[in-house]
Amino acid sequence: MQAPLSLDTPVNELHRYQVARLGQKLSARLAQALSSTTRTKGSAEVVLEDLLCYLPMRYEDRSNLARIRDLQPGMEASLELYVQVAGGYQVRNKRSFRQQLYIFEISATDREHTGRPVMVWTFLSGPHAKQIIANYTRRFERGVRFVAFGKWEWDKRRATYSLKLNKPDEIEVLPISSQADADESEEHDVRSDSVEHDFQSDPALAGIHVGRRVPVYRKLGDIRPKHLREILHGSLRALNDNAIPETLPLDLRKRNALIGREEALRQIHFPSETASLDQYEDARSPAHVRLIFEDFFWLAFGLLLKRGERIKEPKGAHIKIDQPMKMRIASVLPFKLTAAQRRVVVEIFKDMQSDAPMNRLLQGDVGSGKTIVAMIAMLAAMENGYQTALMAPTEILAEQHARNIKRMLAKTPYRVKLLTGSLRSAEKRRLHADLAAGEIQACIGTQALIQETVAFNQLGLVIIDEQHRFGVLQRAQLRARGLNPDVLVMTATPIPRSLAMTVYGDLDVSVIDEMPPGRTPVETKVFGDNPEDRKAVKKTIERELNAGRQVYVVYPLVEESEKMDLKDATQRYEYLRDKVFPRLSVGLVHGRMKPSEKEDVMRRFIAGEIRILVSTTVIEVGVDVPNASVMIVEHAERFGLSQLHQLRGRVGRGAEKSYCLLLTSDKKTSIAEERLGMMEKTTDGFVIAEKDMELRGPGELLGTRQSGLPEFRVGNLVRDIQILQMARNEAERYLTKQERSAETRKMIERIREDPRFGLAAIG
């Protein structure tokens, strides 16, 4: 006996339930297409729940049947009509001489219409167009009643108004006019890429394409939007009452005025006649709000649960910070902290003195002073007798940190060492032995810190810089080398609040939102690809070089590409070196170079031996060259806002005024112009990050693979920030001691079984 249709029914088995003319082959193709566009619960099998989460991209109101006499030019309307004559013919196709183009048209009238009948017509193309015309002509025989949705516009061919259908699926036969119309053959299954079935009149599907509020879907594989609408309608119709289980507690739904899950899934596809289509278009219908909330709630619940479990973990390092220690730390500092730095230090000290291991994210814009805060945390751990480790993504950045920290701790008894992959074997062995013996208190390095041969004596604090550059396992390996140590992760990539709440929901977040005094803002200007603008850019470069300063020139490509008409770093390096600045030292660095070659070029630039550095975006993060005062970005329209902001952060690190010059081609989109205009307006990294996420989306901002960014079925981090906050508040409510209940235990059990929780978490 066949099990009833449920949310767990595999999509490739839907044909067994006689859903919307689905055959076995088409069910398999539907499952394959869906698996490539949706999140499938971490398994290879795509189920009906995944299909129901393939939501309409928009909605059309085809519910109000108009009368011909009331139509106005340009008006979109649904008409109920009766066929007088139907037929089709081939026309000359100006768009493509190879593709045959046909027009199918119906001469029809309504009950109230007198005089000349109205013409309803649409274009048909493709290899089966001629056969389809014949089928349509047969089906739309005289007297057949149908509903059509289209635009009332002037028809030059007949010098009259007619109803033009934008797509063939905007017409529907209401009664079955012949037995042929009801045939359900494998032919429909094989030719779903044609429009042969578009006027099919299945009684079970009557009235879902016109004469109602209609969901409009994106094409899914080779499944046409109309057929997809039929499949979703048929699937929902075949689900018994209570076949869609509720996932949120009743008291939560009441507090937040959320409708039930079953009602939401049915209404989000097929709105009721009284629903506000404006709410549906804005994703603010009761159905949308319910499903968005659910998306966010389970992620927030899982991340907060993970955070709560971390807090219960025993901590090996016991830190005490008293006033005399604070005085000793303050005596080491080379300058007075900003108010934002002091606030963050208080938060870090509180974490370090607690019984649970610290797991804090420190956000700060380029040049905000994160390194000094990290050094203060290291001092607090070392004052308590523990070792510290700071891991950076590149040797250049690790060397930079080691150099700065050594200089600031020169008068202390603490020994600071640098550990990178380029050290000689003998030197590495000595360093490993000293670390294991506890003779090195602060070790700064790259991924060399997590090699199997590295062992610490008493590692109490781990600091990870530019943390999104490391994978989850790399971070976990470093943490595992200590006594369940405190962990501080840092990033100079400003992260919008909504993104931080999701990606880093199990971390406490601190933000340095104030720049140290004396910093001169970088002046940013956008230039076009014309001789006058190029001359102005060259003048700025020459002026800064004559003043003894250095210049970055960044290109989007390493080498010339036949596919893209873009300047590349290699050829432009040769041009600048040989033709423009033959008397100056010009260097080249890009991601395809060997690490040793790249590091050598960067060291020479930092030392001032190279005056002009031509590069790709490999210099985006961490490089500190105070003498560099000009950043030039070619084809700036190709870069995202956050990436441009990071590149701009490479200059303005000294006392002199600096410049970021964004050079563009003539092929800018309106979005690119908006991005570049934002760069000219503000240097606030968090404002830029919010705008970047709005324009490009969160996946582009951090990179899903590196950050563990979750994929939402319905929710949007930019659009739905208020619902995200509601969901997080509710998750916190259920995980507090006073709210712990049998219901909460069920929710915890559910989240542990959900693979998405493991994927979304950052550890």
Secondary structure in CASP SS format (residue, H / E / C, confidence):
PFRMAT SS
TARGET T0000
AUTHOR 0000-0000-0000
METHOD secondary structure of the structure
MODEL  1
M C 1.00
Q C 1.00
A C 1.00
P C 1.00
L C 1.00
S C 1.00
L C 1.00
D C 1.00
T C 1.00
P E 1.00
V H 1.00
N H 1.00
E H 1.00
L H 1.00
H H 1.00
R H 1.00
Y H 1.00
Q C 1.00
V C 1.00
A C 1.00
R C 1.00
L C 1.00
G C 1.00
Q H 1.00
K H 1.00
L H 1.00
S H 1.00
A H 1.00
R H 1.00
L H 1.00
A H 1.00
Q H 1.00
A H 1.00
L H 1.00
S H 1.00
S C 1.00
T C 1.00
T C 1.00
R C 1.00
T C 1.00
K C 1.00
G C 1.00
S C 1.00
A C 1.00
E C 1.00
V C 1.00
V E 1.00
L H 1.00
E H 1.00
D H 1.00
L H 1.00
L H 1.00
C C 1.00
Y C 1.00
L C 1.00
P C 1.00
M C 1.00
R E 1.00
Y E 1.00
E E 1.00
D E 1.00
R C 1.00
S C 1.00
N C 1.00
L E 1.00
A E 1.00
R C 1.00
I H 1.00
R H 1.00
D H 1.00
L C 1.00
Q C 1.00
P C 1.00
G C 1.00
M C 1.00
E E 1.00
A E 1.00
S E 1.00
L E 1.00
E E 1.00
L E 1.00
Y E 1.00
V E 1.00
Q E 1.00
V E 1.00
A E 1.00
G E 1.00
G E 1.00
Y E 1.00
Q E 1.00
V E 1.00
R C 1.00
N C 1.00
K C 1.00
R C 1.00
S C 1.00
F C 1.00
R C 1.00
Q C 1.00
Q C 1.00
L E 1.00
Y E 1.00
I E 1.00
F E 1.00
E E 1.00
I E 1.00
S E 1.00
A E 1.00
T E 1.00
D C 1.00
R C 1.00
E C 1.00
H C 1.00
T C 1.00
G C 1.00
R C 1.00
P C 1.00
V E 1.00
M E 1.00
V E 1.00
W E 1.00
T E 1.00
F E 1.00
L E 1.00
S E 1.00
G C 1.00
P C 1.00
H C 1.00
A H 1.00
K H 1.00
Q H 1.00
I H 1.00
I H 1.00
A H 1.00
N H 1.00
Y H 1.00
T H 1.00
R H 1.00
R H 1.00
F C 1.00
E C 1.00
R C 1.00
G C 1.00
V C 1.00
R E 1.00
F E 1.00
V E 1.00
A E 1.00
F E 1.00
G E 1.00
K E 1.00
W E 1.00
E E 1.00
W E 1.00
D E 1.00
K C 1.00
R C 1.00
R C 1.00
A C 1.00
T E 1.00
Y E 1.00
S E 1.00
L E 1.00
K E 1.00
L C 1.00
N C 1.00
K C 1.00
P C 1.00
D C 1.00
E C 1.00
I E 1.00
E E 1.00
V E 1.00
L C 1.00
P C 1.00
I C 1.00
S C 1.00
S C 1.00
Q H 1.00
A H 1.00
D H 1.00
A H 1.00
D C 1.00
E C 1.00
S C 1.00
E H 1.00
E H 1.00
H H 1.00
D H 1.00
V H 1.00
R C 1.00
S C 1.00
D C 1.00
S C 1.00
V C 1.00
E C 1.00
H C 1.00
D C 1.00
F C 1.00
Q C 1.00
S C 1.00
D C 1.00
P H 1.00
A H 1.00
L H 1.00
A C 1.00
G C 1.00
I C 1.00
H C 1.00
V C 1.00
G C 1.00
R C 1.00
R E 1.00
V E 1.00
P E 1.00
V E 1.00
Y C 1.00
R C 1.00
K C 1.00
L E 1.00
G C 1.00
D C 1.00
I E 1.00
R C 1.00
P H 1.00
K H 1.00
H H 1.00
L H 1.00
R H 1.00
E H 1.00
I H 1.00
L H 1.00
H H 1.00
G H 1.00
S H 1.00
L H 1.00
R H 1.00
A H 1.00
L C 1.00
N C 1.00
D C 1.00
N C 1.00
A C 1.00
I C 1.00
P C 1.00
E C 1.00
T C 1.00
L C 1.00
P C 1.00
L H 1.00
D H 1.00
L H 1.00
R H 1.00
K H 1.00
R H 1.00
N C 1.00
A C 1.00
L C 1.00
I C 1.00
G C 1.00
R H 1.00
E H 1.00
E H 1.00
A H 1.00
L H 1.00
R H 1.00
Q H 1.00
I H 1.00
H H 1.00
F C 1.00
P C 1.00
S C 1.00
E C 1.00
T C 1.00
A C 1.00
S C 1.00
L H 1.00
D H 1.00
Q H 1.00
Y H 1.00
E H 1.00
D C 1.00
A C 1.00
R C 1.00
S C 1.00
P H 1.00
A H 1.00
H H 1.00
V H 1.00
R H 1.00
L H 1.00
I H 1.00
F H 1.00
E H 1.00
D H 1.00
F H 1.00
F H 1.00
W H 1.00
L H 1.00
A H 1.00
F H 1.00
G H 1.00
L H 1.00
L H 1.00
L H 1.00
K H 1.00
R H 1.00
G H 1.00
E H 1.00
R H 1.00
I H 1.00
K H 1.00
E C 1.00
P C 1.00
K C 1.00
G C 1.00
A C 1.00
H C 1.00
I C 1.00
K C 1.00
I C 1.00
D C 1.00
Q H 1.00
P H 1.00
M H 1.00
K H 1.00
M H 1.00
R H 1.00
I H 1.00
A H 1.00
S H 1.00
V H 1.00
L C 1.00
P C 1.00
F C 1.00
K C 1.00
L C 1.00
T C 1.00
A H 1.00
A H 1.00
Q H 1.00
R H 1.00
R H 1.00
V H 1.00
V H 1.00
V H 1.00
E H 1.00
I H 1.00
F H 1.00
K H 1.00
D H 1.00
M H 1.00
Q H 1.00
S C 1.00
D C 1.00
A C 1.00
P C 1.00
M C 1.00
N E 1.00
R E 1.00
L E 1.00
L E 1.00
Q E 1.00
G E 1.00
D C 1.00
V C 1.00
G C 1.00
S C 1.00
G C 1.00
K H 1.00
T H 1.00
I H 1.00
V H 1.00
A H 1.00
M H 1.00
I H 1.00
A H 1.00
M H 1.00
L H 1.00
A H 1.00
A H 1.00
M H 1.00
E H 1.00
N C 1.00
G C 1.00
Y C 1.00
Q E 1.00
T E 1.00
A E 1.00
L E 1.00
M E 1.00
A C 1.00
P C 1.00
T C 1.00
E H 1.00
I H 1.00
L H 1.00
A H 1.00
E H 1.00
Q H 1.00
H H 1.00
A H 1.00
R H 1.00
N H 1.00
I H 1.00
K H 1.00
R H 1.00
M H 1.00
L C 1.00
A C 1.00
K C 1.00
T C 1.00
P C 1.00
Y C 1.00
R C 1.00
V E 1.00
K E 1.00
L E 1.00
L E 1.00
T C 1.00
G C 1.00
S C 1.00
L C 1.00
R C 1.00
S H 1.00
A H 1.00
E H 1.00
K H 1.00
R H 1.00
R H 1.00
L H 1.00
H H 1.00
A H 1.00
D H 1.00
L H 1.00
A H 1.00
A H 1.00
G C 1.00
E C 1.00
I C 1.00
Q C 1.00
A E 1.00
C E 1.00
I E 1.00
G E 1.00
T C 1.00
Q H 1.00
A H 1.00
L H 1.00
I H 1.00
Q C 1.00
E C 1.00
T C 1.00
V C 1.00
A C 1.00
F C 1.00
N C 1.00
Q C 1.00
L E 1.00
G E 1.00
L E 1.00
V E 1.00
I E 1.00
I E 1.00
D C 1.00
E C 1.00
Q H 1.00
H H 1.00
R H 1.00
F C 1.00
G C 1.00
V H 1.00
L H 1.00
Q H 1.00
R H 1.00
A H 1.00
Q H 1.00
L H 1.00
R H 1.00
A C 1.00
R C 1.00
G C 1.00
L C 1.00
N C 1.00
P C 1.00
D E 1.00
V E 1.00
L E 1.00
V E 1.00
M E 1.00
T E 1.00
A C 1.00
T C 1.00
P C 1.00
I C 1.00
P C 1.00
R H 1.00
S H 1.00
L H 1.00
A H 1.00
M H 1.00
T H 1.00
V H 1.00
Y C 1.00
G C 1.00
D C 1.00
L C 1.00
D E 1.00
V E 1.00
S E 1.00
V E 1.00
I E 1.00
D C 1.00
E C 1.00
M C 1.00
P C 1.00
P C 1.00
G C 1.00
R C 1.00
T C 1.00
P C 1.00
V C 1.00
E E 1.00
T E 1.00
K E 1.00
V E 1.00
F E 1.00
G C 1.00
D C 1.00
N C 1.00
P H 1.00
E H 1.00
D H 1.00
R H 1.00
K H 1.00
A H 1.00
V H 1.00
K H 1.00
K H 1.00
T H 1.00
I H 1.00
E H 1.00
R H 1.00
E H 1.00
L H 1.00
N H 1.00
A C 1.00
G C 1.00
R C 1.00
Q E 1.00
V E 1.00
Y E 1.00
V E 1.00
V E 1.00
Y C 1.00
P C 1.00
L E 1.00
V C 1.00
E C 1.00
E C 1.00
S C 1.00
E C 1.00
K C 1.00
M C 1.00
D C 1.00
L C 1.00
K C 1.00
D E 1.00
A H 1.00
T H 1.00
Q H 1.00
R H 1.00
Y H 1.00
E H 1.00
Y H 1.00
L H 1.00
R H 1.00
D H 1.00
K H 1.00
V H 1.00
F C 1.00
P C 1.00
R C 1.00
L C 1.00
S C 1.00
V E 1.00
G E 1.00
L E 1.00
V E 1.00
H C 1.00
G C 1.00
R C 1.00
M C 1.00
K C 1.00
P H 1.00
S H 1.00
E H 1.00
K H 1.00
E H 1.00
D H 1.00
V H 1.00
M H 1.00
R H 1.00
R H 1.00
F H 1.00
I H 1.00
A C 1.00
G C 1.00
E C 1.00
I C 1.00
R C 1.00
I E 1.00
L E 1.00
V E 1.00
S E 1.00
T C 1.00
T H 1.00
V H 1.00
I H 1.00
E C 1.00
V C 1.00
G C 1.00
V C 1.00
D C 1.00
V C 1.00
P C 1.00
N C 1.00
A E 1.00
S E 1.00
V E 1.00
M E 1.00
I E 1.00
V E 1.00
E C 1.00
H C 1.00
A H 1.00
E H 1.00
R H 1.00
F C 1.00
G C 1.00
L H 1.00
S H 1.00
Q H 1.00
L H 1.00
H H 1.00
Q H 1.00
L H 1.00
R H 1.00
G C 1.00
R C 1.00
V C 1.00
G C 1.00
R C 1.00
G C 1.00
A C 1.00
E C 1.00
K C 1.00
S C 1.00
Y E 1.00
C E 1.00
L E 1.00
L E 1.00
L E 1.00
T C 1.00
S C 1.00
D C 1.00
K C 1.00
K C 1.00
T C 1.00
S H 1.00
I H 1.00
A H 1.00
E H 1.00
E H 1.00
R H 1.00
L H 1.00
G H 1.00
M H 1.00
M H 1.00
E H 1.00
K H 1.00
T C 1.00
T C 1.00
D C 1.00
G H 1.00
F H 1.00
V H 1.00
I H 1.00
A H 1.00
E H 1.00
K H 1.00
D H 1.00
M H 1.00
E H 1.00
L H 1.00
R H 1.00
G C 1.00
P H 1.00
G H 1.00
E H 1.00
L H 1.00
L H 1.00
G C 1.00
T H 1.00
R H 1.00
Q H 1.00
S H 1.00
G C 1.00
L C 1.00
P C 1.00
E C 1.00
F C 1.00
R C 1.00
V C 1.00
G C 1.00
N C 1.00
L C 1.00
V C 1.00
R C 1.00
D C 1.00
I H 1.00
Q H 1.00
I H 1.00
L H 1.00
Q H 1.00
M H 1.00
A H 1.00
R H 1.00
N H 1.00
E H 1.00
A H 1.00
E H 1.00
R H 1.00
Y H 1.00
L C 1.00
T C 1.00
K H 1.00
Q H 1.00
E H 1.00
R C 1.00
S C 1.00
A H 1.00
E H 1.00
T H 1.00
R H 1.00
K H 1.00
M H 1.00
I H 1.00
E H 1.00
R H 1.00
I H 1.00
R H 1.00
E C 1.00
D C 1.00
P H 1.00
R H 1.00
F H 1.00
G H 1.00
L H 1.00
A H 1.00
A C 1.00
I C 1.00
G C 1.00
END
